Amino acid sequence: MKVVCFCLMASVVLMPSSLLCRRHLIIATVYTDNGSITADPSAWQEREMVLVEDGNDVTFTFTPNCECPAVKLYVDGVETPVSDSTYTFFDVHEDHTISVGFFDSFDGQSYTITTSSGALGTIVPEGEIWVKEGYDAVFRFVPNVGYHFVYVEVDGEQVSYPHSTYEFDSVTSNHSIFVDFDFRFGYEYRTLDDIGLWQHGDTVPDGTISPDQLVYLGAFRVPSSLIGWQYCRRGLAFNPDGDGGNGSLFGIGGPSVNYGITEISIPTPVISVDHDVSELNEATTIQDFVDVAADLGLNGLVPQDLEYIASDGWSSVPRLYVGTGRMFPDNTEPNHFVTDATPLSSSSSIGLWRIDDVPTVRTGYIMFQIPEEWADAHTGGRTLVSGRSRWGQGSNSNGPTLYAVSTPWTDTTTEITCVPILLYDNEPDSSSSVMGYNITDTEFWTGGAWVQIGEREALILGGQRSFGCTWYDHDIFSDHKIPVLFFYNPDDLAVVADGDTTYYPQPYAILNLDEYFFKGLENHNGMLAGIAYDPYRNLLYVKEDRVFGSSAKEYPIIHVFQIVEQSDAAEPKPESDSNPSESEIGLFSKDGMLEVSFKLTKRCHVSLKVIDASGRISKSPFDGWLGAGHHRLSFGKDGLPSGVYFVLLRMGKRAKVKKFVILN
């Protein structure tokens, strides 16, 4: 018996092109289920889903797996003549469907299956579909963005069929089938106001760091000569002793180096007004990529994040503590190891360990250290943190999970104990989720830093916020994404560590980094891909993925933020325009004074601060409101010893930085 069956594809979405970042979705099926249909290599294909870049051509080849030379072809629901075994869509600017049926001949009895759907999706193929007697048959149901099928009617009667396929067995008469759709889980429309982004001048909890204290210093490129940086992982770790004491960064490479680890220098960051990568300084390689896990038997696990520990109380050399993971791990498998930081070598690596009885899916993607004083008070001295954010049901979490874990890890370590400091619920629409929880953001929390300056501190986590249409289907999608930093109050985390409700902490601020990110890959939205922190110079390093290289833009850059001191007095909020400045600021020396010139396009709050190389505020010459027009602010060099300084000029939500040197 030959088979033609009809599938209900709840996991397929027919997407408008604007939602696919200038890529278009073509659903390609064999409705007789007795052959194949494949797109040419210029397109991306997974089963029946094919993604095509806007404006490209794509050719489909259909091949029967039986002696079936008679072919029926339906393109966008219209029967189309077949001249050979291919069909080409030219200059693709919208979504399409294509479906073929293979038969031994067109002779003999045949029937028509009439297909239709509600306005919120479609059926593939659609219309009046020819089926020869004796064949079974298959159609696929494709919901629009944010919907899924909820009602199926066959030959005028509703049927209950929860599976992904529906069969007309051995067709001997005409039939009809209708499907309707409704909203699906995960679909949401969010505006920028819904995300809860930080506004300059907003107050923060006592003793915490304000996002206003992060001053952008610029960015630098990773070494372009190392192919291992292509499609690299998210991990980043700071080494205060690297590069002769100047500091260095460890990173995790891509598949071309089997996700090995490298060490690079930290060049002077550059602010490129036009986001021109060629203007940035390039780091140099200190240690090339090494597959340090080569002998550990990771069995499909991939290094995801790492932390440098200069002295862990066991080893005589600095070590890297590494977390690994994958999309769907076995929740009982170990996923952490440790290796010497210098020299990088697989021979020094030991592991693997699982953290206590914590499901593997909750750890390994976020690694950082917490201060010893806080750890002694709340986590039994555990200063290393491992965590993850992972969408879905089961052992996952509607927000990041963080566990303070015991160290050192040695060749005699049998278990790693932990204390949770953050853990949200894993049920849909749960009230115990992270603020503004959306499934499209969940997988992109990456990297953390416990930041302290003066009497203030905060836990900063990297991630993203989605807005516009957001939905979950065969992938996690949204109209737009912005890179952000989440600020947590350590006092809130102490509540969790002390045994209280694990989901109590919520971010007290979310800082938008979109204006700093280069977004080198067209419509890539700028992916935040790792964080490292220099506590000695108060510098925060933020890696942006997919910025430069070939047309695929496979190399990252690293942004640098100086964390500066700030008085307890809250500054007034600015007016709503986020771009009150018209041009770059000027810095001049005149009559023993330094003069800052700039132009405002509207009235806004302005503050001028002079910051030394360690992040301390040396002078605050101006803090007030100025109207539209050209302005000049002056300050003296008195009280400023020889050294490197930065002028930080805030104009509304915008900030400009100029570097200068004083030689007395």
N, C-alpha and C positions, 0 to 999 in steps of 0.2 A: 504494500500500500504506500502510495506517495503522500507526503504530508504538506499541508499549507496551514500554519497557525498564526494567531494574532496575539501580540505581546502588549501588556500594559506596562509601560516604562515609567515608573514613578521617579526614577533617578535621572531622567533626561530632561533637559530644559531647552526649549526653542527660544533663543535669546535675541533681543534687539541688538544690532551691532554696537550701539553706544555702550552697552553693558559688557562687551567683550573686548574693550580696549582696541577698537578698529580691527577686530577679528570677527569672522562670521561663522555661524554654526550650520553645517549641512548634515542632515540625518540621512544615512545611506543604508538601505536594507534590501535583503532578498526575501520577498514575501512568500515565496514557495519553500524557503528554508532548505534549498538543495544546491547551494553554490556560495559564491563569495562576491563581494563588491569592495574594491579597494581604491583609495585615492593615491595619486602620484606622490612622490617623496616631498614635494614642496609644501604639502599640508601636514598637519598633525592629526593622527587618527587613533582612536581607541574604541574598539568594537564599532558600533554604528555611528559614533560621533566623530565628525571631521571639522577641524578648525582651519579657516583660510584667512590669510591676511587681506585686508581691504585692498581692492584693486587688482588682486592676483587672478590668474587663471588656474583652474584645477581640473584634471582629467580623471575620471573614474573608469576602471576596468572591471567588467563583470564576467565571471567564469563559472559554469555549472560543474557540479561534481558527478554528473551522470550524462547519459546520452540524451541530451535535451537541447536540440538546436533551435527550437522555437522560443523566442524571447519577447516578453511584454515589458515595456519601459514606461514608467510614470514619473514625470518631473513636475514638482509642485502641484501634484494632483491631476496633471494633464497627460493623457496617453501620447507618447512621442515615438515617431518612427525610429527604428533601429537599423543602422547601416552596417555596423560591425559590433565589436564587443566593447566599445568605449563610448563615453559621453563627456563633453567638456563644458564646464561653466566658464564663460569669459568675463573678465573685468568684474569680479564679484564685489557687490556693494550691499548685499542683504543676505538674510538667511534663506536656505532652500531645503527641499526634500527631494530624494531620488530613490526609487524602488524598482526592482526588477523581479520578474517571475520566469522560471525556466520550465518548459514543457517538451514532451517528446514530439508533439506536432500541434497544429491548430485545428486538425480534423476532429470530428466527433462532437459529442454533446458538450456544451459549456454553459456556465451560469454566471450571474452577476452578483457580486457582493457590494451593496451600497453602503458607503461609510460616511459618517458625519460626526461633528463634534460641537461642543459649546464654544462660546467666544473666547474662553480663557485657555485654549490649547488647540491641538489638531491631532489628526490620525494619519499615519503613514503606511501605505499610500492612502490618499483620500479620493473620494468620488465614486465613479462606477468602475469597479475592478473586475477584470475578466479572470475566471478560474475554470479550468477544465475539469470535467466530471472525474471523480475518483481521487482527486488531490485533496489533501487537507491544506490549511492555509494560515498565514500569520500576518497580523497588522500590529503596528506599534503606536502607542498613545504618547503624545509629547505635550506636557503642560507648558504654558508660558511661565515667565519668571515669577516666582513666588507662589506657584499653585501646584496642585497635584490632583489626580483623578479621584472622584468621589462617587461617580454614578455611571454604571454601564448598562445599556439596554440592548438586548439582542432579539431581533424579530418582534419588536414592539413590547417586550416584557423585560422588566428590570432583573438583572442577575447579580448574585453576590459572588464575587470572585477576587479573593485577596492577593492572588499570586501575580507574577509579572507577565504571564502569558495567558492567552485565551484561544482555545482551539475550536475551529469548525472541522469536525472529523469527517473525512471522506465526503466531500461536497456532492450532493445529488439534487440540490434545488437552489433557488435564489435565496439570498439572506440580506439582512440589514443589521448594522451595528452602530450604536451611538454612544459617545462618552461625554461626560461633563466634568468640570473641574471646580476647585475651590481653593481658598488660601491654604498654604502649607506651613508647617512649622519652620520658624527661622526667618520668615519674610518680614521685613520692616522697612519703613522709610524714615530716615533720620536727617535732620538738618544739622548744620554746625552748632546751632544753639543747643541742640539736644545732647551734644557730646560732653558739655560741661568743661570747655577749655578754660585755661587760666587767662585772666585779664590783668594787665599791669595795674598794680595798686591794690588788688584784692588782698585781704588779710589772710594770715596763716596762723595755725596754732602756736602758742607760746613755745619758744625753744626750737622751732623747726626752721628749715631752710626755705626761703621764698624762691620761686622760679626767677624772680627779678635778680637774684644773686648769681645767675649763670650768664656770663658774658662771652659772646662768641668771638673766638680768636682766629677762626679760619679752618682750613682743611689741608690735608696732604694726600698724595697718592701712595698706594702700596707699590712695591717693585714690579714694574711691568715686564721685567725680564724673566720672572718666575711664573711658569704656566700654572703652578699649583694654586695661585690666587684665583684662577678662573672658577666661577661657580662655587666659591668657598663656603664653608659653614659659618655659623654665626659667632663662634667663640672668639673671645678677646681677653687677654690678661696682661696686666702691667708688671714689669720687672724693674724695681728701683735701682738695682745694681747693674743693669745691662748697659752696653755701649760705654764702658769705662766710667760708670756712675752717672751718665746723662739720662739714663732710663731707656727702656725698650719695651716692645710689645710682642707677645706671643699670639699667634693666630692659627686657625685650623683651615687646612686647604680643601680643595675640591676632589672629585673622583679621579682626576688624572694623577694625583699623588696618593691615592688611597686614603684620603682624608688625614694626611700627615700633619705634623706641627712644625711651624717655622718661627724664627725670631727676627724682628726687623728694628731698625733705628727709628727715632722720632724726629723728623726734620721740623724746621720752623713752619708753623701753619700760615697759610696765606688766605686773606679774604678776597675772593674773586667776585666783583660786583655782577659780572655777567655769567657767573657759574661756568667759567671756562676752565676745563681741567688742565689745559696746557699751562696755565698760570701757576699751578700748584707745584710745590717742591715734592720730590719723590724720595721715599724712604730707601735705605739700602739694606741688603740682607746680611744679618749677623750669623744666623744658622739656617741652612737650607732646609727644605721640607724633609722630614724623616717620618716614616711609618712606625711610630713608637709602639703601636699595638699589634705589630705583625705576628708576634708569637703568643698572643693572648687568646686567640680563638674567639673573636667577637661574634661570629656566626650571624652576620647581617647587621649588627649594631654599628652605629657610626658615631665617632666623637662629635659632640655638640657644643660643649662649653668647657672652660678650664679656668683654674685659679693658681697663681704663683704663690708659694709659701716659702719664704727665705729660710726659716728654721722651724721644723715641725716637732722638734724634741727627740727625733730618732735618727734621721739621716744627717750626715755631716755636710751635705750639699743641698742647695735649694731644690725644691721639687714642684712638679706640676700635678695637681689633682684634677682628674679629667672625668667628666660625665658623658655617657653615650646614650643613644636611643634610636628609635625608629618609629614609623607611623603606628604600627600595631604590634607592640612587643608582647612577649609572654610575661604576664605580670608577676611571675616568680623568678625571672631570670636576673642574674647580677649584671649591673651596667656601669660600674665605676672602677677606675684603676688609677695608679700613681706611677710617675716616671721622673727621672732626674731631669732638671731643667738645663743643666750644662755638664757634659755635652748631651744633646738629644740623641737617644739611642734606644732601640727596642730591647736591648739586653738589660737595661735598668728597670724596665716596666714590670710591675707585679699587680695582680688582681685576677679575677674580677670579684667585686663585692656588690651585694644588694644592701640597701639601707634598711636595716631592721626588717619589719614585715610590711613595709610600704610598697604598694603596687609599683612596678617598674615604670608605668606610664606617667607617674607623678614626679619623677626626678630626672636629673641628668642634663637638662637643657639650660638651666640658670645656675651659675656658680659664682659665689662671692664670699668675702669674709665680713664678720661683724666684730666690733670692738671687744677686746678682752673684758673690760669693765662691765659692759652690758651683758656679755655672755656669762660671766661669773655670777651676775645677779639673777639671770633668768633662764639660762639653758644648761646649767651645770658645767660651764666652761667650754661648751662646744662653740667654736668660732667659725667653722666652715658651713656654708649653706648650699644645699642642692635643691632644685625644684624644677617645675615645668608648668606650662599651661597647655591643656589639651582638650579639644572639643569632643563632644559625643557622650554617650551613656556609659554605664558600668563604673569603672574606677577613675573616672576623669573628674574635672572640676570646672565650675563656671567662673573661672578666674585663675590666677597663679597659685600654685601650691609651693610652700617653702618649708624646708626642714633643716634645722641646725644639727650638724652631725659630728660625731666624735672623730678625733685624729690623735696620733698619726695612724696611717695604714702601713702595716709592715708585713713581712713574709710569715709572721705568726698571727696576724689578725684573723679572727674567725667571724666576727660580726661587727657591724657599724651601728651603734645606737643613735637615736635621734630624739629631738624635741620639735614638734611642729610649731612654727611661728605664723603660718598663714595657710588656711585651707577652706575653700568655699564648697558649697553643696554641688551636686552633679545632676540635679533634676531640672528639667526644662521649666522656665518661668519661675524658678525658685526665688523667694525673697532673700535667701542667703547667698546671693551671687554678688560678684563685684559690681560696683556702681556702673550703670550704663552697659551691662553685659550684652554682648551681641555675638552670635556664633561666628561671624566673619572676622572678628578680632582675636578670637581665643588662641589660635595657633601661633600668634606673632609676638607674644611677650618673650623678650629675649635679653638676657644679661641683666646684671644688677650691680649696684654700688651703694655701700653705706657711707654717706658723706658727712664729715664733721668739719666745721670751721668756727672758731670762737666758741660761743656758748650754744651754737645751733647745730642740729643734725637732722638727717632724713635718710630714709631708704629710697633710692631712685631705681625704678625698673623701666626698661625700654619696651616699646610696643607700638601699636598702631590703633587708630580709631577710624571706622568706616562711616560714610554718610551718603546720602542719596538713597537709592534702592539697595538694600542688602538682603541676601538670601543664601540658603544652604541647599545644594542639590548634589550634582555629581562632582562639585567642588565648592569651595567657599568663596563667594563673590560679593562684590559691591560696586556701585558706580565709581566711588572715589575713596581713596585711603590717604591718611596723613600720618606721618611718623610723630610719635609723642613720647614724652617722659612722664611716668606716673610717680608722684611723691607720696610716701607713706610716713606716718608719724611713728617713731620707735616706741613711744608710750603705748600706742594701740597694739603694736606687735607684742609688747610685754604682757598684755592681758591674755593673749593666746598662749604664749610660752608658760605663763603661770597656771594654765589649765582651764581657762575660761573659754567662752564661745570662740571657735576657730575662725568664723567668718566676720567677726566684729570689725576688724580694721577695713577702712575704705580709703582710697586715695584722697588726700585733702587738696590736691592740685594736679592738673594735667596740662603739661606745657606742649604747645604746638611747635614742631621743628620744621614745618613745611617750607618756610621762607629760606632756611639755610640749606636744604637738601637740593642737590643738582638734578636728580631725576633724569639721568643720562639716557636710560632706555625709554623710548617713546611710550608714554602712558603707563610706565611701570609704577608710578605714584611715589616712588622713593621708599625703599624698604630699609627700616632700621634693622641692623644685622649684628648687633653685639655692642657691649659696653665694657670699658675698663676704667679704673680710677687710680690716679696718682695722689695719695694722701699727703705727700710731702710738699708738693707744689700746688695742691688743690686744683688739679686739672682732670676733667672728665673727657674721655675719648669715646666717640660714638661712631660706629662703622655704618656706612651707607652702602648697600649692595647694588651691583649692576650699574655702574656709572660710566666706565670708559673701557676701551679696547676695540675690538672689531665691531661689526654691525650688531653683534649680540650684546655688546657692552657688558662683558663678563667679569670685569675687575671692579673692586670696591675702592672707595676713598674713606678716609677717617677724619671726622670733624673733631675740633678741640674747643672745649668750653672752660673758661676760667671761673672758678667759684670764689666769689668775693664776700667780704664781711658786709653786714648791713645793720643799721641801727634798728632798734625795736619800733621806732615810729613808722606807722603805715603811711605811705604816700597816697595822695588823692587819686581817684580813678581819672583816666583821660577821657576825652570825648571818643565817640565810637570809631572814627576814621582810623584805620590801622596804618596809613601811609601819609603822615603829615609832613615828612621830609621830602624834598624834591631832588637833592643831589648829595654827593659825598661831602663830608666835612673837610675843612682845611685846618691845618695846625701850623702856626707861624711863631717865630721868636722875634720880639720887638721890645727894645728898650729894657732888657732884663726880664721881660714878662713873656709868658706863653699865651698865645691868643688862638681861640677856636672860633672858626667862622662856619656858618651853615645857613640854610634857607628853609623856612617853614611855609607850607601851602595853606595852613589853617592854624587857629589857636589851639595849643595843646600844652600839656605838662612837660617840662624840660628839667632834667637833672644832669649835672656835670660832675664827674668824679675822677680823681687821679688814683690809679691803682698800681702798687708795686708788683714785682715779678712773682711774689709769693701769694698774691691775691688780696693783700691788706689794702684798705682804703687809706691813702696818704693825705688826700685833700678832698673837700667837697665844696668847690667854689660857688656852685649855683644849684638852687632847688626851688622851682616856682613855675608860673604860667607865663607863656609868651605868645604874642599874636603872630599873624601871618607876616612874612617879609624876611629880609636879611638880618642876621644877628651876629654879634661878636661878643664872646665871653673871655675874660682874661684872668690869669692867676700867676702868682709869683713862684720862683724856683726855691724860695727860702724854705728851709726845713726838709729839703729833698736831697739826700746824699747821692753820690754818684751811683748810677745803675740804670737798669731798664725799667720803663714805666709804660702804662697804657692810659690813654684818655678814653673814658667811657661816657658817651653822650647819649642819653635816652630822650627820645622825642615821641611822646605818646607811647604806642606799643613798639615802635622801632628803636633800635639801638645801633650806634656806630662806634667803632673802636679805631683809635690811632695809636701806634707804638712810637715811643721816642726815648732817647738816651740822654742822661745828664752826666757830664764830666766836670767835676769841680776841681 
